[in-house]
């Protein structure tokens, strides 16, 4: 089941399992800020300098990117979803799972942001928690009378004990052994494995997305970010299921992407 909590100054929803697994999602951005497996270990990175008052995007966890990835377009960088206040639509618990679903429509987007992307839509993002995994189902529906183009991503920051000792396996282009800053886009297989995250590796699975974006700013990049401590780049890597280039969604149509993260003991 769920309970209402706060993350910094932000209202949030916590879902948890009897075995100790827990996830926390802020209404601001429908942003997953914490995911703990049953062993109590935090699996996501959150910057110690991230604002947690709604004044700016949250740095860490899982920012929701929609309808533009980065600066690949003329609109708001990384879109409006992570800067808007979502609503808790549904929640529940069914046997070995607990879940919460959040909703955002064009009416929820701040007016100054809506001007740059004036389309009717409904986003629904469901987080389903299991003892050793979490599933994110991201649904985009065009509720308007005109087609629109959109891109999206679930910009996941994974906690690492040491960036330079971690690796990503399973990409068609070969495995990545992290050594320096990177910002690369790869065609997304159904599954990749993130090694050296601490206690156990993580299996990352996706359906519906077309790319994995792998990002870390490196030492120089982290020093230039006001919302990240200089040495924190060594504590995470982003591996993001994404649709980085905008594609058309017809009026009345919908798209769903699924992202599942599972612990490999």
VMD Tcl script that draws the C-alpha trace (Angstrom):
set ca {
  {0.00 0.00 0.00}
  {1.02 3.64 0.01}
  {1.49 6.46 2.49}
  {2.05 10.19 2.02}
  {5.50 11.46 3.00}
  {7.75 14.39 2.11}
  {11.07 14.56 0.26}
  {12.64 17.84 1.28}
  {9.71 20.23 0.91}
  {7.96 18.11 -1.73}
  {4.86 15.96 -1.11}
  {5.57 12.36 -2.05}
  {4.10 8.87 -2.07}
  {5.87 5.92 -0.49}
  {5.00 2.36 -1.47}
  {6.47 -0.52 0.46}
  {6.49 -4.27 0.90}
  {6.44 -6.31 4.10}
  {9.92 -7.63 3.28}
  {11.41 -4.11 3.40}
  {11.41 -3.12 -0.28}
  {10.37 0.52 -0.68}
  {9.98 3.21 -3.33}
  {9.33 6.94 -2.93}
  {7.90 9.16 -5.67}
  {7.41 12.94 -5.45}
  {4.28 14.45 -6.99}
  {6.60 17.05 -8.52}
  {7.68 15.35 -11.71}
  {6.31 11.90 -10.69}
  {9.95 11.55 -9.76}
  {11.23 8.31 -8.24}
  {13.72 9.59 -5.66}
  {14.39 6.35 -3.80}
  {14.21 2.63 -4.53}
  {15.37 0.22 -1.85}
  {15.45 -3.52 -2.35}
  {14.41 -5.88 0.44}
  {17.96 -5.82 1.85}
  {17.47 -2.12 2.62}
  {20.07 -0.98 0.10}
  {19.41 2.23 -1.84}
  {19.74 1.52 -5.56}
  {19.38 5.06 -6.93}
  {21.70 8.07 -6.67}
  {20.44 11.45 -5.47}
  {22.68 14.52 -5.55}
  {23.34 16.06 -2.15}
  {22.90 19.49 -3.77}
  {19.66 18.82 -5.62}
  {16.84 21.31 -4.95}
  {13.88 19.57 -3.31}
  {11.42 22.46 -3.20}
  {9.98 22.58 -6.73}
  {12.16 25.52 -7.79}
  {14.10 23.42 -10.32}
  {14.34 19.89 -11.66}
  {15.48 17.21 -9.22}
  {19.02 15.90 -9.80}
  {19.08 12.12 -9.35}
  {16.54 9.32 -9.04}
  {14.44 8.96 -12.20}
  {13.50 12.24 -13.93}
  {10.65 11.81 -16.43}
  {11.60 13.28 -19.82}
  {8.69 14.40 -22.06}
  {8.05 15.69 -24.75}
  {11.64 16.60 -25.70}
  {14.94 14.89 -24.95}
  {17.69 17.33 -23.96}
  {17.97 20.07 -26.59}
  {16.78 17.91 -29.50}
  {14.04 20.40 -30.35}
  {13.03 24.01 -29.80}
  {11.11 23.49 -26.55}
  {12.00 23.26 -22.87}
  {15.19 21.22 -22.34}
  {14.14 17.70 -21.30}
  {10.50 18.78 -21.54}
  {7.77 19.81 -19.12}
  {6.87 16.59 -17.28}
  {9.71 16.78 -14.74}
  {8.80 20.42 -13.92}
  {5.06 19.85 -13.39}
  {3.03 18.60 -10.44}
  {1.40 15.24 -11.13}
  {-1.56 13.65 -9.32}
  {-1.75 10.27 -7.63}
  {-4.39 8.50 -9.74}
  {-4.47 5.00 -8.24}
  {-2.59 2.77 -5.85}
  {-2.86 -0.67 -4.39}
  {-1.21 -3.88 -3.29}
  {-1.77 -7.30 -4.76}
  {0.02 -10.18 -3.06}
  {3.77 -9.79 -3.62}
  {3.49 -6.35 -5.23}
  {2.61 -2.77 -4.35}
  {1.99 -0.04 -6.91}
  {1.11 3.60 -7.43}
  {0.09 5.32 -10.66}
  {0.49 9.04 -11.38}
  {-1.22 11.19 -14.00}
  {-0.40 14.46 -15.79}
  {-2.41 16.34 -18.42}
  {-1.80 19.58 -20.29}
  {-3.94 21.36 -17.67}
  {-1.33 20.53 -15.00}
  {1.60 22.09 -16.85}
  {2.62 25.57 -15.64}
  {1.41 28.22 -18.09}
  {4.89 29.51 -18.93}
  {5.96 26.00 -19.94}
  {2.75 25.09 -21.75}
  {3.23 27.92 -24.23}
  {6.13 26.10 -25.83}
  {4.20 22.88 -26.41}
  {0.43 23.58 -26.70}
  {-0.97 20.07 -27.13}
  {-3.58 17.99 -25.31}
  {-2.22 14.84 -23.70}
  {-2.46 12.49 -20.76}
  {0.59 10.84 -19.22}
  {0.25 7.93 -16.83}
  {3.24 6.49 -15.02}
  {2.82 3.39 -12.88}
  {5.48 2.18 -10.46}
  {5.11 -1.48 -9.43}
  {7.30 -2.67 -6.58}
  {8.41 -6.25 -5.99}
  {10.85 -7.61 -3.41}
  {13.84 -7.43 -5.76}
  {12.61 -5.34 -8.70}
  {10.70 -2.24 -9.74}
  {8.72 -1.75 -12.92}
  {7.87 1.60 -14.53}
  {5.09 1.66 -17.11}
  {4.97 4.98 -18.97}
  {1.88 5.67 -21.10}
  {1.48 8.67 -23.43}
  {-1.95 9.40 -24.92}
  {-2.74 12.09 -27.50}
  {-6.11 13.42 -26.35}
  {-6.21 16.27 -28.87}
  {-7.50 16.54 -32.43}
  {-4.09 17.01 -34.04}
  {-1.05 14.75 -34.28}
  {1.93 15.76 -32.17}
  {5.60 14.78 -32.07}
  {7.19 13.65 -28.82}
  {10.32 12.15 -27.36}
  {10.70 10.67 -23.88}
  {13.02 8.93 -21.44}
  {13.21 7.60 -17.90}
  {16.52 9.24 -16.94}
  {17.62 6.71 -14.30}
  {20.58 7.54 -12.01}
  {22.00 4.27 -10.64}
  {24.01 4.36 -7.43}
  {27.56 3.01 -7.77}
  {30.26 2.38 -5.22}
  {32.84 3.63 -7.73}
  {32.15 4.72 -11.30}
  {35.52 3.53 -12.61}
  {34.90 -0.02 -11.36}
  {31.46 -0.42 -12.99}
  {30.49 -1.80 -16.39}
  {27.46 -2.15 -18.64}
  {27.03 -5.41 -20.54}
  {24.65 -6.38 -23.33}
  {24.77 -3.50 -25.82}
  {25.03 -4.47 -29.49}
  {28.10 -2.25 -29.82}
  {29.90 -4.04 -27.02}
  {30.31 -3.73 -23.27}
  {31.24 -0.44 -21.60}
  {33.82 -0.28 -18.81}
  {33.42 3.17 -17.31}
  {36.58 5.28 -17.14}
  {35.71 8.86 -18.08}
  {32.79 11.12 -18.84}
  {30.37 9.89 -21.47}
  {27.15 10.95 -23.16}
  {26.31 8.28 -25.70}
  {23.18 6.95 -27.39}
  {22.91 3.24 -28.18}
  {20.23 1.19 -29.90}
  {18.30 -0.44 -27.08}
  {18.31 -4.22 -26.71}
  {15.60 -5.76 -24.58}
  {18.03 -6.24 -21.70}
  {21.39 -5.03 -20.38}
  {23.27 -5.69 -17.14}
  {24.87 -3.07 -14.88}
  {27.77 -4.53 -12.88}
  {29.54 -3.41 -9.68}
  {26.66 -1.48 -8.16}
  {27.52 -2.72 -4.69}
  {25.54 -5.70 -3.41}
  {24.61 -7.50 -6.63}
  {24.30 -6.48 -10.28}
  {21.15 -5.02 -11.84}
  {19.26 -6.31 -14.87}
  {17.75 -3.44 -16.89}
  {14.93 -4.42 -19.24}
  {12.86 -2.30 -21.62}
  {9.97 -2.62 -24.04}
  {8.80 0.13 -26.40}
  {11.83 2.38 -26.10}
  {14.35 2.61 -28.95}
  {17.58 3.73 -27.27}
  {19.60 3.53 -24.10}
  {21.35 6.80 -23.24}
  {24.44 6.33 -21.05}
  {25.67 9.45 -19.26}
  {28.14 10.61 -16.64}
  {29.54 14.16 -16.54}
  {33.04 13.24 -15.36}
  {35.04 15.38 -12.94}
  {35.04 18.57 -15.02}
  {31.37 18.31 -15.87}
  {30.34 17.66 -12.28}
  {32.34 20.68 -11.09}
  {30.38 22.84 -13.54}
  {26.99 21.67 -12.19}
  {25.59 23.78 -9.37}
  {23.29 20.96 -8.23}
  {25.99 18.29 -7.90}
  {28.95 18.04 -5.54}
  {32.28 17.84 -7.34}
  {33.11 14.24 -6.40}
  {29.61 12.84 -6.80}
  {30.18 11.85 -10.42}
  {31.97 8.76 -9.08}
  {28.80 7.63 -7.31}
  {26.46 7.06 -10.27}
  {25.86 6.39 -13.92}
  {22.72 7.15 -15.91}
  {21.37 4.39 -18.14}
  {18.15 5.71 -19.62}
  {15.57 3.88 -21.75}
  {14.58 6.55 -24.26}
  {13.03 7.65 -27.52}
  {15.51 10.45 -28.15}
  {14.16 11.75 -31.46}
  {10.62 13.08 -31.71}
  {8.16 10.79 -33.48}
  {4.53 11.48 -34.41}
  {1.66 10.27 -32.23}
  {-1.69 10.47 -34.01}
  {-4.73 12.13 -32.47}
  {-6.41 9.61 -30.18}
  {-3.42 7.23 -30.24}
  {-1.23 6.10 -27.34}
  {2.22 4.69 -26.71}
  {3.56 2.70 -23.77}
  {7.13 2.05 -22.70}
  {8.12 -0.38 -19.96}
  {11.28 -0.19 -17.85}
  {12.06 -2.95 -15.32}
  {15.05 -3.00 -12.96}
  {15.81 -6.26 -11.18}
  {18.46 -7.22 -8.65}
  {20.79 -10.06 -9.65}
  {22.19 -11.31 -6.31}
}
mol new
graphics top color blue
foreach p $ca { graphics top sphere $p radius 0.5 }
foreach p [lrange $ca 0 end-1] q [lrange $ca 1 end] { graphics top cylinder $p $q radius 0.2 }
display resetview
